[in-house]
Structures are given as structure tokens and as C-alpha cells.
Amino acid sequence: MAVTPFTKHQLLPQEEKLEITKHKCELFIGIPKETSYQERRICLTPDAVNSLTSNGHRIMLESGAGESSSYSDKDYSEAGAEVTQDTKRVMSCPIILKVEPPTMEEIEMMNPQTIIISAIQIKTRKAAYFEMMMKKKITALAFEYIKDEDGTYPAVKSLSEIAGVASILIASELMINNQFGKGLLFGNITGVPPTEVVIIGAGTVGEFAAKTAIGLGASVKLFDNSITKLRRLQNNLNQSIFTSTIQPKALLKALRRCDVAIGCMKGKNRSPVVVTETMVEHMKKGAVIVDVSIDTGGCFETSEITTHEKPTFIKNEVIHYCVPNIPSRYSKTASLSISNIITPYLLQIAEDGGIEHAIRFHKGLKNGVYLYHGILTKKAIGDWFNLPESDINLIVF
């Protein structure tokens, strides 16, 4: 019997791809009290803790961790958390959850192979910080890097929304300041000219600042060097407002007339200074500047970092508000926002059988990893601090 040779139309057997079995696991999460200056937020609300403990997970909370966000130890205890005054006990949990990056002292208290989920704030770190974490073989995820299904960064976007709305509310308070404010009501009252607002930056902060200002009846002018961002913002606002690229003459003209100027420009490493001191000198007496970009250097030449305790200063007869970390001022709202974002991820990690499996199944979560068992996996950090790094996709696949 002759054997028919294979042709290109014949089918060949293929390897069968077996699905990796997922086994649920129990999480043991430690939430220490935030020690960073002016940090008042907490990662999980009592409701979120209740959701996790109801699913069989353990939460250990340092006493007083939620007080600045108006949550008592009793609230957390009733939600199922174990409350302790022993910081070392909390820091010895397998998973640590923080808003601010852990300090060197906190890293020292951690056990090897700990998982830490927090912000990273790369510009405030030092090489020794990452080397210490690498030595302890820590796996670390940063809020700033975690991506959603649509490719956005949910934690960054949410806090930017808060900062945008807050910038207008803060400006409205300062406008009626009895010491130096103009005694103006922010908005548009019949027979009274509307408040004029200049917003520099068409990102999420600028968009929510514009929405809030328009909602109060203000006249808004928005500047950015990206036509794409300006067009997208116009579409999101669903109405036409004055928009322009940043041209010194047009910007100066708008600043001369405005009552409030909001700075929210972002740069690659630091915010570009787009408003010079000369421009500020031409602004109205008692006008208000809220420089949201002060976190990355500020976009007004006259900006200087202030604190929540002493948030303003006056320069060239203009009120300046330059507090970094504006969302911390609204600690309960910010805590609710962070909690709503992080809780589903925690439940998903448990459902997938732990962080190892979770980052295999979810690209957005994998993108949040910057240290994997002590191996640096973010090129940006490696380049910034001249540290060796590896592509996480070559380690986890």
C-alpha cells in the first residue's frame, strides 16, 4: 500500500494548551500608620476591610492609622480587622499596604519576600532605597504604574480628579480672604461679571478644574501646548470654551484679566515654567494662583512649596497656594477613592492564587510591578538611579 506524501492541505497535530489551574489563597495584609509629612490618607476604608475579611482574608491595622481620614480603630475592629499598637507586628505581615512609599526604617522591619503595594514617587527616592528592597528580595507594586483595562492609570487619574476639583474650591476660599482676598464670590451672579479663570494644562487636573469652574458659572480660558489634549477636553466638557496653545502674548493677556490662575502642566521630569515673574507682576492685586504642579516643581516662576498648615504666601500682590499633595487635604474623599481602586485588585489577587499568578493573568497589574523578588523590573528606575534592571516579561510569562 503506497503512502501518500503530506501536502500543504493536510492537517498536522498541534500541542494542546492546558489552562493553568487557579487556586484561591488567603491574604494577610498589614496597614501601618502613615508617617510621611502631611500624609493623612489610608488605603482601605472600614467597608473595604469588611469586604476582604468577609472573603476570609486577614487585615492587621496599626492603631490610629485611619484617624486622619475620620475612621476610628473601632470602625476597623468592627469591620473585622485586627488592631494593634505594635508597628513591627504590622510590618511583619506578608503584604503591606501604604499610601506613601515605605521609609527605610519601615523596610528594615519587613520580612524578606514581603509584598508592598504603595505609591513610589520616584523623584523623592535614592538608589540606596531600592538597593535595600532588592537585598530583602521584596516584590513591590506602585499605584502610579498599575493600569486599568482601558490602558489608563486609575490611581493617578482619580487623585488628579480630586486635585482639579479642589484647586477651584481652594481658590474660591482664598478669593474671600479678609486679609488680602478681593471679597469676591466665585461664580456668576445676575448683573455681576463672572469670575475669570485661567487654567494652564489640559490633562485630567485641568479638565476637572474646568468642569468645576464652569459649574460655578465662571468664565474659563484653557492653555496647553497639545492641540490633541485641548480638543479632547472640549469634547469631554461637551461645550465650547476658550482654548489656546501657550503663546506668551495670549497668556499674558488672559492673566492680566483673570481672578484665578490654576497651574497643572506636567513635564517628563519636572513641570515647565510657563508663567514668568513678569507675567505675575501684571496680574490683578488680590488674584489667586493655585499651582497644582508644585509636586513636580511648579509652572509659575514665583511658586514656592508651602504646607497644609501655612498654605499661602503673597508675592507681587498675588496670593499663591503651592501645597504639594492637595488630595491629602481631603483625606476621607481621597481614601475612599484609593480604597475603591485597590480593593478589587486585592480580591483578584486572592482569586488568582496570589501575586505570582495575578501578574501572569493581568497585564495592568504586571505593569505596576517595579521589584519582583528583589529584581528591579522598571527601566525608568534603573536609568534614573543607574541600577541593573530586567524586563519583567522575561521573568514572568
C-alpha positions as CSV (number, residue, x, y, z in Angstrom):
1,M,0.0,0.0,0.0
2,A,1.5,3.3,-1.1
3,V,1.9,6.0,1.5
4,T,0.6,9.4,0.3
5,P,3.1,12.1,0.9
6,F,2.0,15.1,3.1
7,T,0.6,18.1,1.2
8,K,0.1,21.6,2.4
9,H,-3.6,21.0,2.7
10,Q,-3.3,18.2,5.3
11,L,-3.7,18.8,9.0
12,L,-0.9,18.3,11.4
13,P,-1.4,17.5,15.1
14,Q,-0.9,20.6,17.4
15,E,0.2,20.9,21.0
16,E,-2.7,21.2,23.4
17,K,-2.6,24.3,25.6
18,L,-3.8,23.5,29.1
19,E,-5.3,26.2,31.3
20,I,-3.3,27.0,34.4
21,T,-5.5,26.0,37.4
22,K,-6.3,28.8,39.7
23,H,-6.3,28.1,43.5
24,K,-7.7,30.8,45.8
25,C,-5.5,32.0,48.6
26,E,-6.0,33.9,51.8
27,L,-4.3,37.3,52.0
28,F,-2.7,38.6,55.2
29,I,-2.4,42.4,54.8
30,G,-0.7,44.9,57.2
31,I,-1.7,48.6,57.1
32,P,0.7,50.7,59.1
33,K,0.1,54.3,60.2
34,E,1.3,56.8,57.7
35,T,4.4,58.6,59.0
36,S,5.2,60.9,56.0
37,Y,4.8,64.6,56.5
38,Q,1.3,65.9,55.8
39,E,0.0,62.4,54.7
40,R,-3.5,61.9,56.1
41,R,-4.9,59.2,53.8
42,I,-5.3,55.5,54.3
43,C,-5.5,52.8,51.6
44,L,-8.6,50.8,52.9
45,T,-11.8,52.1,54.4
46,P,-13.6,50.0,57.0
47,D,-16.1,48.9,54.3
48,A,-13.3,47.7,52.1
49,V,-11.8,45.9,55.1
50,N,-15.2,44.2,55.8
51,S,-15.4,43.1,52.1
52,L,-11.9,41.5,52.4
53,T,-12.4,39.9,55.8
54,S,-15.8,38.5,54.7
55,N,-13.9,36.7,51.9
56,G,-11.6,35.1,54.5
57,H,-8.7,37.4,54.4
58,R,-6.8,38.9,57.4
59,I,-6.2,42.6,57.9
60,M,-3.9,43.9,60.6
61,L,-4.1,47.6,61.2
62,E,-1.8,49.9,63.3
63,S,-3.8,51.8,65.9
64,G,-4.7,55.3,64.8
65,A,-3.9,54.6,61.1
66,G,-7.4,55.9,60.0
67,E,-7.9,58.8,62.4
68,S,-6.8,61.5,59.9
69,S,-9.4,60.2,57.5
70,S,-12.1,60.2,60.2
71,Y,-12.1,56.4,60.7
72,S,-11.6,55.1,64.3
73,D,-9.9,51.9,65.4
74,K,-13.4,50.8,66.5
75,D,-14.7,51.2,62.9
76,Y,-11.9,48.9,61.7
77,S,-12.3,46.4,64.5
78,E,-16.0,46.1,63.8
79,A,-15.2,45.5,60.1
80,G,-13.0,42.5,61.1
81,A,-9.5,44.0,61.2
82,E,-7.0,43.2,64.0
83,V,-5.9,46.5,65.6
84,T,-2.5,46.6,67.3
85,Q,-0.2,49.3,68.6
86,D,2.8,47.2,67.6
87,T,4.2,48.7,64.4
88,K,6.7,45.8,64.0
89,R,3.8,43.2,64.0
90,V,2.1,45.1,61.2
91,M,5.3,45.5,59.2
92,S,5.9,41.7,59.5
93,C,2.7,40.9,57.5
94,P,3.3,39.2,54.1
95,I,1.6,42.0,52.3
96,I,2.0,45.7,53.3
97,L,-0.4,48.3,52.0
98,K,0.5,52.0,52.3
99,V,-0.3,55.3,50.6
100,E,3.2,56.8,50.8
101,P,6.3,54.7,49.9
102,P,7.7,52.9,52.9
103,T,10.5,54.6,54.7
104,M,14.0,53.0,55.1
105,E,13.1,52.3,58.8
106,E,9.9,50.5,57.7
107,I,11.7,48.4,55.1
108,E,14.1,47.4,57.8
109,M,11.2,46.0,59.8
110,M,9.8,44.0,56.9
111,N,10.5,40.3,56.5
112,P,12.3,39.0,53.3
113,Q,10.0,38.3,50.4
114,T,7.4,40.8,51.6
115,I,4.9,42.2,49.0
116,I,4.5,46.0,49.3
117,I,1.8,48.0,47.5
118,S,2.1,51.7,47.7
119,A,3.0,54.9,45.8
120,I,6.6,55.1,44.7
121,Q,7.3,58.9,44.0
122,I,10.5,58.1,42.1
123,K,11.8,61.7,42.2
124,T,12.0,61.6,46.0
125,R,13.8,58.3,46.3
126,K,17.5,57.4,46.3
127,A,19.4,54.5,44.9
128,A,20.1,53.1,48.4
129,Y,16.3,52.8,48.9
130,F,15.9,50.4,46.0
131,E,19.1,48.5,46.9
132,M,17.7,47.9,50.4
133,M,14.5,46.5,49.0
134,M,16.4,44.4,46.5
135,K,18.5,42.9,49.3
136,K,15.4,41.8,51.1
137,K,14.0,40.3,47.9
138,I,10.9,42.4,48.1
139,T,8.1,42.4,45.5
140,A,6.8,45.9,45.1
141,L,3.9,47.4,43.1
142,A,3.4,51.1,42.6
143,F,-0.1,52.7,42.4
144,E,1.3,55.1,39.7
145,Y,2.1,52.2,37.3
146,I,-1.0,50.0,37.7
147,K,-3.1,50.1,34.5
148,D,-6.8,49.6,34.0
149,E,-8.4,47.5,31.2
150,D,-8.7,50.6,29.0
151,G,-4.9,51.4,29.4
152,T,-5.4,54.3,31.9
153,Y,-3.7,54.7,35.3
154,P,-6.8,54.6,37.7
155,A,-5.0,55.8,40.9
156,V,-3.2,58.7,39.2
157,K,-6.4,59.7,37.3
158,S,-8.6,59.5,40.5
159,L,-6.2,61.7,42.5
160,S,-5.9,64.1,39.6
161,E,-9.7,64.5,39.5
162,I,-9.7,65.3,43.2
163,A,-6.8,67.9,42.7
164,G,-8.7,69.5,39.8
165,V,-11.9,70.0,41.8
166,A,-10.0,71.0,44.9
167,S,-8.0,73.7,43.1
168,I,-11.2,75.6,42.3
169,L,-12.7,75.2,45.8
170,I,-9.4,76.4,47.3
171,A,-9.3,79.4,45.0
172,S,-12.9,80.3,45.9
173,E,-12.0,80.3,49.6
174,L,-8.9,82.5,49.0
175,M,-10.9,85.0,47.0
176,I,-13.0,85.9,50.0
177,N,-10.0,86.0,52.4
178,N,-10.4,89.1,54.6
179,Q,-6.7,89.8,54.9
180,F,-5.9,90.1,51.2
181,G,-8.6,88.5,49.2
182,K,-10.9,90.6,46.9
183,G,-14.1,89.6,48.7
184,L,-15.5,88.1,45.5
185,L,-17.9,85.2,45.3
186,F,-16.7,82.6,42.8
187,G,-19.3,82.2,40.1
188,N,-21.8,84.2,38.0
189,I,-24.4,86.3,39.8
190,T,-27.0,88.2,37.7
191,G,-25.7,91.7,36.9
192,V,-22.2,90.9,38.2
193,P,-19.3,89.9,35.8
194,P,-18.4,86.2,36.2
195,T,-15.2,85.1,37.8
196,E,-12.4,84.8,35.2
197,V,-10.3,81.7,35.4
198,V,-7.1,80.7,33.5
199,I,-6.2,77.0,33.6
200,I,-2.7,76.1,32.3
201,G,-2.7,72.4,31.4
202,A,-5.4,70.3,29.7
203,G,-4.8,66.9,31.5
204,T,-7.1,65.3,34.0
205,V,-6.5,68.1,36.6
206,G,-7.2,70.8,34.1
207,E,-10.3,69.0,32.9
208,F,-11.9,68.7,36.3
209,A,-10.8,72.2,37.3
210,A,-12.6,73.5,34.2
211,K,-15.7,71.4,34.9
212,T,-15.9,72.7,38.5
213,A,-15.3,76.4,37.5
214,I,-17.9,76.2,34.6
215,G,-20.3,74.6,37.0
216,L,-20.0,77.6,39.3
217,G,-20.6,79.9,36.4
218,A,-17.0,81.2,35.8
219,S,-15.6,82.2,32.5
220,V,-12.7,79.8,31.7
221,K,-9.7,80.1,29.4
222,L,-7.6,77.0,29.0
223,F,-4.0,76.8,27.7
224,D,-1.9,73.8,26.7
225,N,0.7,73.0,24.0
226,S,-1.1,69.9,22.9
227,I,-3.9,70.5,20.4
228,T,-5.0,66.9,20.9
229,K,-5.4,67.4,24.6
230,L,-7.3,70.7,24.1
231,R,-9.7,69.0,21.5
232,R,-10.3,66.0,23.8
233,L,-11.0,68.3,26.8
234,Q,-13.5,70.3,24.6
235,N,-15.3,67.1,23.7
236,N,-15.3,65.9,27.4
237,L,-16.8,69.2,28.6
238,N,-19.4,69.0,25.8
239,Q,-19.3,72.7,25.3
240,S,-17.0,75.3,23.7
241,I,-14.6,77.3,25.9
242,F,-11.7,79.5,25.0
243,T,-8.6,77.3,24.4
244,S,-5.2,78.2,23.1
245,T,-1.7,76.9,22.8
246,I,0.8,78.5,25.2
247,Q,1.8,81.8,23.5
248,P,3.3,84.4,25.8
249,K,1.2,87.3,24.4
250,A,-2.1,85.5,24.6
251,L,-1.3,84.0,28.0
252,L,-0.2,87.4,29.4
253,K,-3.4,89.0,28.2
254,A,-5.5,86.3,29.9
255,L,-3.5,86.5,33.1
256,R,-3.9,90.3,33.3
257,R,-7.7,89.9,33.4
258,C,-8.1,86.8,35.4
259,D,-9.2,86.4,39.1
260,V,-7.8,82.9,39.4
261,A,-4.9,81.0,37.7
262,I,-4.6,77.3,38.0
263,G,-1.2,75.7,37.1
264,C,-1.4,72.0,36.2
265,M,1.2,71.4,33.5
266,K,3.2,68.2,33.6
267,G,6.6,67.5,32.1
268,K,8.7,64.4,31.7
269,N,11.0,65.1,34.7
270,R,9.6,68.4,36.0
271,S,6.9,70.8,35.1
272,P,7.8,73.5,32.6
273,V,7.8,77.1,33.9
274,V,5.4,78.8,31.6
275,V,4.4,81.8,33.7
276,T,7.3,84.2,34.4
277,E,7.6,86.5,37.4
278,T,7.0,89.5,35.0
279,M,3.7,87.9,33.9
280,V,2.7,87.5,37.6
281,E,3.5,91.2,38.2
282,H,0.9,92.1,35.6
283,M,-1.9,90.2,37.4
284,K,-4.6,91.9,39.4
285,K,-4.0,92.8,43.0
286,G,-5.5,90.0,45.1
287,A,-5.7,87.5,42.3
288,V,-5.2,83.8,43.3
289,I,-2.6,81.3,41.9
290,V,-3.1,77.6,42.7
291,D,0.0,75.8,41.4
292,V,-1.1,72.1,41.4
293,S,2.1,71.3,39.5
294,I,4.2,72.2,42.6
295,D,4.6,68.5,43.2
296,T,6.9,68.4,40.2
297,G,8.5,71.9,40.5
298,G,5.6,74.2,39.6
299,C,4.8,76.0,36.4
300,F,4.8,79.6,37.9
301,E,8.2,81.1,38.3
302,T,7.1,82.7,41.6
303,S,5.9,79.4,43.2
304,E,7.5,78.1,46.4
305,I,6.4,75.0,48.3
306,T,4.0,75.7,51.1
307,T,2.4,73.4,53.7
308,H,-1.2,72.5,54.7
309,E,-0.6,74.4,58.0
310,K,0.6,77.5,56.2
311,P,-0.6,77.1,52.6
312,T,-0.3,80.6,51.1
313,F,2.1,83.4,50.6
314,I,1.8,86.8,48.8
315,K,4.2,87.8,46.1
316,N,3.7,90.7,43.7
317,E,0.4,91.3,45.5
318,V,-0.9,87.9,44.2
319,I,-2.0,85.1,46.6
320,H,-0.1,81.9,45.9
321,Y,-1.2,78.5,47.1
322,C,1.5,75.9,46.4
323,V,0.9,72.9,48.6
324,P,2.1,69.5,47.3
325,N,-0.3,66.6,47.7
326,I,-3.5,68.5,47.5
327,P,-5.7,65.3,47.7
328,S,-4.4,64.7,51.3
329,R,-6.3,67.9,52.3
330,Y,-9.5,66.0,51.5
331,S,-8.3,62.8,53.2
332,K,-11.6,61.0,53.5
333,T,-12.6,61.5,49.9
334,A,-9.1,60.5,48.7
335,S,-9.1,57.5,51.0
336,L,-12.4,56.3,49.6
337,S,-11.1,56.8,46.1
338,I,-7.9,54.8,46.7
339,S,-9.8,52.1,48.5
340,N,-12.3,51.7,45.7
341,I,-9.4,51.3,43.3
342,I,-7.2,48.9,45.3
343,T,-9.9,46.6,46.8
344,P,-10.9,44.9,43.6
345,Y,-7.2,44.3,42.8
346,L,-6.7,42.6,46.2
347,L,-9.7,40.4,45.7
348,Q,-8.5,39.5,42.2
349,I,-5.0,38.6,43.6
350,A,-6.6,36.3,46.1
351,E,-8.9,34.8,43.4
352,D,-5.9,34.1,41.2
353,G,-4.0,32.4,44.0
354,G,-1.5,35.1,44.9
355,I,0.5,37.8,43.4
356,E,2.6,35.4,41.3
357,H,-0.4,34.1,39.3
358,A,-2.2,37.5,39.3
359,I,0.6,39.3,37.4
360,R,0.6,36.5,34.9
361,F,-3.1,36.8,34.2
362,H,-3.4,40.6,34.3
363,K,-1.1,42.9,32.2
364,G,-2.3,46.0,34.0
365,L,-1.3,44.6,37.4
366,K,2.0,43.3,36.0
367,N,2.7,46.9,34.8
368,G,2.5,48.0,38.4
369,V,5.4,45.8,39.5
370,Y,8.8,47.6,39.8
371,L,10.5,45.0,42.0
372,Y,10.0,41.2,41.6
373,H,11.6,39.1,44.4
374,G,14.3,41.8,44.6
375,I,14.9,42.1,40.9
376,L,14.3,45.6,39.6
377,T,11.9,45.5,36.6
378,K,11.3,49.1,35.7
379,K,13.7,50.6,33.1
380,A,12.9,54.1,34.2
381,I,14.1,53.5,37.7
382,G,17.2,51.6,36.5
383,D,18.1,54.5,34.2
384,W,17.4,57.2,36.9
385,F,19.5,55.6,39.6
386,N,22.0,53.6,37.4
387,L,20.8,50.3,38.8
388,P,20.7,46.9,36.9
389,E,17.1,46.0,35.8
390,S,15.4,43.2,33.9
391,D,12.3,43.1,31.8
392,I,9.5,41.5,33.8
393,N,8.1,39.9,30.7
394,L,11.3,37.8,30.5
395,I,10.9,36.7,34.2
396,V,7.1,36.3,34.4
397,F,5.3,34.8,31.4
